Amino acid sequence: MDTVERSAKTKDLAIAEALSILGVAEAGVNIVVLDEGSKGGLFGIGAKPARVRVSLKPDPEGIIKNFLREVILSMGLSVNLEVNRKDKRVYVNLVGDNMGILIGKRGQTLDSLQYLTNLVLNGYGFSEVSVVLDTGNYRKRRKDTLESLARNIARKVRTKGYSVKLEPMSRFERHIIHTTLQNDKSVRTYSEGNEPHRYVVVGTQKS
């Protein structure tokens, strides 16, 4: 039960009854006063009870689970969601078969699903909370691959003396390249192009 409507002699009494039924404090609900009620005339004749609608506030984890289950089910996949919240970031690990479909080429499907999930959260007013999707430790494996790529390209640039353009990457992946080489004083990195074809260039400090 997520929503309760209650009537009582006063608005406050109606709200208290609804909170008791839902088993939550007032901070965890949205309250709509449907009727303020009235005291009536002499001896309370004609009194009208107050009526309220009290609904549980959506929580980020619940919103994320519902959205992802609906989307993934529409893809014909069966996936378990492992959700772990740390401060203002919610980590979701997708567990199931055929996870390659959810990852997509270079993680594009996973990134798109993560982007859409964050949009849904923003729509519910949780702009301060962000979602990170992963499956099979893909994010860590991809990060290791990109860090290795960045160092190898940097060596090539130092040896050959010319700039190297990498393949188009997501903003998250470009950030890994920039961060990996940010302390390498022999090369510099910058991004060029427009999304979704934006890419990183690794060049010498003089280029």
C-alpha positions in Angstrom: 0.0 0.0 0.0 1.6 3.3 -1.2 -1.4 5.7 -0.8 -4.0 6.1 1.9 -7.0 8.4 2.1 -8.4 9.1 5.5 -11.2 11.2 7.0 -11.3 12.5 10.6 -12.6 15.3 12.7 -9.5 17.5 11.9 -6.9 17.5 9.2 -4.1 16.6 11.6 -6.1 13.6 13.0 -6.7 12.4 9.4 -2.9 12.7 8.6 -2.0 10.9 11.8 -4.3 8.0 11.0 -2.9 7.7 7.5 0.7 7.8 8.8 -0.1 5.0 11.3 -1.5 2.8 8.5 1.5 3.4 6.3 3.9 3.0 9.2 6.1 6.0 8.3 6.9 9.4 9.7 5.5 12.6 8.0 8.9 13.3 6.4 8.5 10.2 4.3 5.2 11.1 2.6 3.5 13.5 0.4 0.2 15.0 1.8 -2.7 16.3 -0.2 -5.6 17.9 1.7 -8.7 16.9 -0.2 -11.1 18.7 2.2 -10.2 21.0 5.1 -13.5 20.0 6.7 -15.7 22.4 8.9 -16.7 22.6 12.6 -20.3 23.1 11.8 -22.7 25.3 13.8 -24.1 25.0 17.3 -23.3 21.6 18.9 -21.4 20.7 15.8 -24.4 20.4 13.7 -23.4 20.3 10.0 -19.8 19.5 10.8 -17.8 18.1 7.9 -14.8 15.8 8.4 -11.4 16.7 6.9 -10.1 14.3 4.3 -6.5 13.8 3.2 -4.6 11.7 0.7 -1.1 10.5 2.0 1.4 8.9 -0.3 4.8 7.4 0.3 7.5 9.4 -1.3 9.4 7.5 -4.0 12.9 6.4 -3.0 15.8 6.4 -5.5 16.4 2.7 -5.2 12.8 1.8 -5.8 12.6 4.1 -8.9 15.8 2.6 -10.3 14.7 -1.0 -9.8 11.2 -0.4 -11.3 12.6 1.4 -14.4 15.4 -1.1 -15.1 13.2 -4.1 -14.6 10.7 -2.7 -17.1 13.3 -1.8 -19.7 15.3 -5.1 -19.4 12.1 -7.2 -19.5 11.1 -5.4 -22.7 14.5 -6.6 -24.1 13.5 -10.2 -23.4 16.1 -10.6 -20.7 15.9 -11.9 -17.1 18.2 -10.1 -14.8 18.7 -9.8 -11.1 19.5 -6.3 -9.7 22.1 -5.9 -6.9 21.6 -2.3 -5.6 24.0 -0.6 -3.2 23.8 3.0 -2.3 26.8 5.0 -1.0 26.0 8.6 -0.1 24.6 10.2 -3.3 25.6 7.5 -5.7 23.6 4.3 -6.4 25.6 1.3 -7.8 23.6 -1.3 -9.6 25.1 -4.6 -10.7 23.1 -6.5 -13.3 23.4 -10.3 -12.9 22.1 -12.8 -15.5 22.7 -14.5 -18.8 23.6 -12.8 -22.1 24.9 -9.7 -20.4 26.8 -8.9 -23.5 23.5 -7.6 -25.0 23.2 -5.1 -22.1 26.9 -4.1 -22.4 26.8 -3.5 -26.2 29.7 -2.4 -28.4 32.3 -0.8 -26.2 29.7 -0.5 -23.4 27.4 1.8 -25.4 24.2 0.0 -24.4 25.2 0.0 -20.8 26.1 3.7 -20.9 22.8 4.5 -22.6 20.8 2.6 -20.1 22.7 4.3 -17.3 22.1 7.7 -18.9 18.3 7.0 -19.2 18.1 5.8 -15.6 19.7 9.0 -14.4 17.2 11.0 -16.5 14.3 9.1 -14.8 15.8 9.9 -11.3 16.0 13.6 -12.3 12.4 13.5 -13.4 11.4 12.4 -9.8 13.4 15.3 -8.3 16.5 13.3 -7.3 19.0 15.4 -9.3 21.6 15.1 -6.5 21.6 11.2 -6.8 23.5 9.5 -9.6 23.4 5.9 -10.9 26.3 3.7 -12.0 25.4 0.5 -13.8 27.7 -2.4 -14.2 27.7 -6.1 -15.0 30.3 -8.8 -14.6 32.8 -6.1 -13.4 32.8 -4.7 -16.9 33.5 -1.1 -15.7 36.7 -2.2 -14.0 37.9 -4.3 -16.9 37.2 -1.5 -19.4 39.0 1.0 -17.1 42.1 -1.3 -17.0 42.0 -1.7 -20.7 41.8 2.1 -21.4 44.5 2.9 -18.9 46.8 0.4 -20.6 45.8 1.9 -24.0 46.5 5.4 -22.8 50.0 4.5 -21.6 50.9 2.6 -24.8 49.7 5.5 -26.9 51.7 8.0 -24.8 54.9 5.9 -25.4 54.1 5.9 -29.2 53.6 9.6 -29.2 56.9 10.2 -27.3 58.8 7.9 -29.7 57.3 9.0 -33.0 56.7 12.7 -32.1 53.2 13.0 -33.6 49.7 13.1 -32.3 47.4 10.1 -32.2 43.6 10.2 -32.4 41.8 7.5 -30.5 38.4 6.0 -31.4 35.2 7.8 -30.4 34.5 7.2 -26.7 31.9 8.1 -24.1 32.6 11.0 -21.8 33.3 8.5 -19.0 35.9 6.7 -21.1 37.5 9.9 -22.3 37.9 11.0 -18.7 39.8 7.8 -18.0 42.3 8.6 -20.8 42.7 12.2 -19.6 43.2 11.1 -16.0 45.7 8.4 -16.8 48.0 10.8 -18.6 47.4 14.0 -16.7 50.7 13.6 -14.8 52.7 12.7 -17.9 54.6 15.9 -18.7 55.8 14.6 -22.1 52.3 14.4 -23.6 49.0 16.3 -23.5 45.5 15.2 -24.2 42.4 17.0 -25.4 39.0 16.0 -26.9 37.7 16.9 -30.4 34.5 16.2 -32.4 30.9 16.2 -31.4 28.9 13.6 -29.5 28.5 10.8 -30.0 31.7 10.8 -32.1 33.9 12.8 -29.7 37.3 11.4 -29.3 40.6 12.0 -27.5 43.8 13.2 -29.1 47.1 12.4 -27.5 49.9 14.7 -28.6 53.3 16.0 -27.6 53.5 19.1 -25.4 54.7 21.0 -28.5 51.9 19.8 -30.9 
